[in-house]
Amino acid sequence: MSMSLLESFKQYSGISKSGINNQKTSTFGDTEAIGKGRFWSIVSVFTLAIVWHFGSTLGFINPIFWPAPSTVWQQFITISQDGYRGFTLWEHIWASLYRILVGFSLGCLVGIPLGFAMGLSEKVRGWFDPIVEFFRPIPPLAFIPLVIIWSGIGERSKILLIFFAALWIMVIAARAGVSSIKLNKIHAAHSLGANKRQILQHVILPNSLPEIFTGMRVAMGVCWGTVVAAELVAANSGVGYMIMVASKFLATDIVVLGVIIVGLIGYSIDIIMRKIEAKLIPWKGKS
Amino acid sequence: MSALNANHISMTFDEPNGNRVEALQDVSFNLKRGELLAILGPSGCGKSTLLNIIAGFLAPTSGAVLNGNTKLTHSGPDRGMVFQQGALFEWMNVAENIAFGPKMAGVSSEDTSKIVDDLLDTVGLQDFGDKAIYELSGGMQQRVALARCLANNPDIILMDEPLGALDALTREKMQSLVLKLWKETGKTIILITHSVEEALFLGERLFVMAPRPGRIKQEYHLPFAEEGLTKDPREVKTSAEFIAKREEVLSMIWGMEEEIMGNNQAVGI
């Protein structure tokens, strides 16, 4: 009755392709037929872990440049128990996450309505177009010196930077969301008796959700990168701060630990965003 | 009783290259309440422009659309519209799409759900109220579009090639549905189509339009829609009169095409 371990692994990893995909003879470029590829993801992670482990234990890798996994793990245990530089590991992680959440939310709060206004009104679009297009390509990190002069190295400077990073992305996403509507839908809503406010609320807004969500995913990635980089320059807590301080003491095990934490959290954020997207916008890409 | 009055409608616009296009030239007609008017014509004859003017999405260069003595200048719930495709709201399920008009008008939720249930029944989608739009076939989506339009109880239903994107078999079934709805609701319908057969079968009254300038070339009063209500559609469409009319209209449209091609050759295209 019970599936063998191998069977369940095959099913989970997506090696056992079901249905018609098994029968396809031409799969090049067919994204459906190549399955989920999870098996190879697992192999890839294991291979990297094994190479890292043996590379260190057999002495191919100099631990000063890249410490062994066991050392990093040991550091992880120590820091998660004793903390680092006056804060626990969770406080460092939370410090970075908090800055992102506040800055990102503010960016959405200002950016989405502004993008909508730009998508709906010629005047607003004309007025803000040069501003948005000018600031958009500037990496937010270029503002670090200014932001430090304005607000010091406290929370406010980081949040301001994250806000900047998210703002332009969200403006453009919301503007694209408004322009993506088919005239048919607006006409249909008009002839069904909807007024302007109702069309905005029930037609334009939901229709733009896929673009807004794509924007949010991109913005989240940029924000995470920005906060870590900002903490490398000026901060007194956060994952980036951990990395920066550790590097000054040549503690590469902590640096690598920090890098892995940054990677894992960034990855988790994207997975969570994708889950929310699938739940909220099931029609995306299907019409 | 007149439902709609098109009064000397002309529409000209300038193309980007400076050419002046006469999309419609002095189009006038009177539509009686409960009439089913089909409009047929080659591409560029202005039939979609005419429908958009009647719907109130475009203002004519001159002339007016009247309902009794009232000039219709904007779109409104009195003129419902059914599009070819892509006008349903994907973020709502089938029932919510149909409920859109009543909900916007502030009809109570009990009354709305009764309207929705009745209409799901009418268009043959009883068990599909909870389904998402993208789960439905093209034919089913058009059934939802018809139901959504009817839910608002409009005086006139404007259909812009509503069956144009469907396969041949689904299209035949949907033609019968349109006839059934027309009979049951007694609505005034204007239907635009590319298909000669569809225009003859559905149009109790038929305008064949000609391009450059867009105008009504010929008007017919046809018995086939009435026949289609009681008889088998295939029987109607294979009758001698139907075939004769079809050939007559087809050769008229071929004539227009040749005229256009001839003109183009004359100016060296």
Chai-1 contact restraints between the chains, C-beta under 6 A:
chainA,res_idxA,chainB,res_idxB,connection_type,confidence,min_distance_angstrom,max_distance_angstrom,comment,restraint_id
A,K182,B,G86,contact,1.0,0.0,6.0,A-B,restraint_1
A,N184,B,F83,contact,1.0,0.0,6.0,A-B,restraint_2
A,N184,B,G86,contact,1.0,0.0,6.0,A-B,restraint_3
A,N184,B,A87,contact,1.0,0.0,6.0,A-B,restraint_4
A,K185,B,A87,contact,1.0,0.0,6.0,A-B,restraint_5
A,H187,B,F57,contact,1.0,0.0,6.0,A-B,restraint_6
A,A188,B,A87,contact,1.0,0.0,6.0,A-B,restraint_7
A,H190,B,S75,contact,1.0,0.0,6.0,A-B,restraint_8
A,S191,B,S75,contact,1.0,0.0,6.0,A-B,restraint_9
A,S191,B,G80,contact,1.0,0.0,6.0,A-B,restraint_10
A,S191,B,M81,contact,1.0,0.0,6.0,A-B,restraint_11
A,L192,B,F100,contact,1.0,0.0,6.0,A-B,restraint_12
A,L192,B,G101,contact,1.0,0.0,6.0,A-B,restraint_13
A,L192,B,N152,contact,1.0,0.0,6.0,A-B,restraint_14
A,G193,B,P77,contact,1.0,0.0,6.0,A-B,restraint_15
A,G193,B,G101,contact,1.0,0.0,6.0,A-B,restraint_16
A,G193,B,M104,contact,1.0,0.0,6.0,A-B,restraint_17
A,G193,B,A105,contact,1.0,0.0,6.0,A-B,restraint_18
A,A194,B,M104,contact,1.0,0.0,6.0,A-B,restraint_19
A,Q198,B,M104,contact,1.0,0.0,6.0,A-B,restraint_20
A,P206,B,W91,contact,1.0,0.0,6.0,A-B,restraint_21
A,W283,B,E90,contact,1.0,0.0,6.0,A-B,restraint_22
A,W283,B,Y134,contact,1.0,0.0,6.0,A-B,restraint_23
A,K286,B,Y134,contact,1.0,0.0,6.0,A-B,restraint_24
A,S287,B,E90,contact,1.0,0.0,6.0,A-B,restraint_25
A,S287,B,Y134,contact,1.0,0.0,6.0,A-B,restraint_26
